[in-house]
Amino acid sequence: MERVILIKNGELALKGLNRSTFEDILIKNIRRSLPDIELKAVKAQSTITVEPPADCDFDTVADRVGKVFGIAAYSVAAVCEKDLDKIDAVTEEFLGEKLSEAKTFKVEAKRADKTFPLNSREICVELGGRILSRHPRLKVDVHAPELTVNIEIRDTRAFIHAGQTRGAGGLPTGTAGTATVLISGGIDSPVASYMMAKRGLSLEAVHFASPPYTSQRAEDKVVSLLSVVAKSCGVIPLFIVNFTELQEAIRDNIPEEYFTLVMRRMMMRIASIIAEKQKTGALITGESLGQVASQTMPAIRCTDMCATLPVLRPCIGLDKTEIIATARKIGTFDISIEPYEDCCTVFTPKHPKTRPDPAALEKAEQKFDWRPMVESAAAGARKILIK
């Protein structure tokens, strides 16, 4: 029995004349997600059919494919010729065990090939009758069946499956350009990374480390977080910036109430330099409006003034509960709460400024020569690839 993975494109169907380009990128991303397996992929009738080798772990492949952005839903389906007797035989071979365990069922049919001798309703009636003859304890329930037998009659073959599994959704990674995320070991920035990758962005990342105030385990934690995101969007280049010199200079020269804001402004400057060099089109942060003192509207304005690229904030309108729910869903939450802090928690002021004045911040920054330190930190960033 031949099996395939049927992929439903969802949002890609709305792309008009550009649709084929989006589908080609999606197929490329599917193959990239399983580099050790030779996959055959075919586009036809709003569906991509993925055919793994017969000897592979089919369920593992299907689960991995389902995590690729751009896939609205997928089904593991059996394939046969467009002949009702053969469709019936393969249905029993493929779904017979599930049919014997179910109490109620129904048959749904889609006839994309209008030359097939039976219409969709006739397929349902005929095949449903044959299934009932083999499984007399079954009952038909067209409203809420335990099992739905799906028959799709397409241009060259027939496909049989028991419904769809929800995919990652969104747009294929790489269809919207590339952006650089400022990644920490917290809950928010990995969620922001995932959300923007889901909208088609390829990701690069910048992480700020402050040894000896932060440890190697803190860096390892960020690598683990990005590895989770990379399962859906592919390889992520990560630039690790040594931020110690700048942080100590901020501590020694800036009023305590401005520590966090000046630190974030320096981060924006360094990330902008790296992003410009890498030719990415925007920065991404995990900020949520009002969540902490540095994420008020005046504070965000002050940090944005130091960025040379647009700053995308997908979490800006979410509360902490919503962000945590997303983190749990995508698999980053348990890593984020590991007890290894990053440099954002070093030298935290007791009473941070929540309504900073940009002119006051600029005046405070004039107390030390930060420009060469910013340029040096950006130039010395260490690059690793997260897969």
Buried (B, 14 or more C-beta within 10 A) or exposed (E): EEBBBBBBBBBBEEBEEEBEEBBEBBBBBBBBBBEEBEBEBEBEEBBBBBBBEEEBEBEEBBEBBBBBBBBBBBBBBBBBEBEBEEBBBBBBEBBEEEBEEBEBBBBBBBBBBEEBEBEBEBBBEBBBEBBBEEBEEBBBBEEEBBBBBBBBBBEEBBBBBBEBBEBBEBBBBBBBEBBBBBBBBBBBBBBBBBBBBBBBBBBBBBBBBBEEBBBEEBBBBBBBBBBBBBBBBBBBBBBBBBBBEBBBBBBEBBEBBBBBBBBBBBBBBBBBBBBEEBEBBBBBBBBBBBBBBBBBEEBBEBBBEBBEBEBBBBBBEBEEEEBBBBBBEBBBBEBBEBEBBBBBBBBEBEEBBBEBEEEBBBEBBEBBEBEEBBEEBBEEBEEBEBE
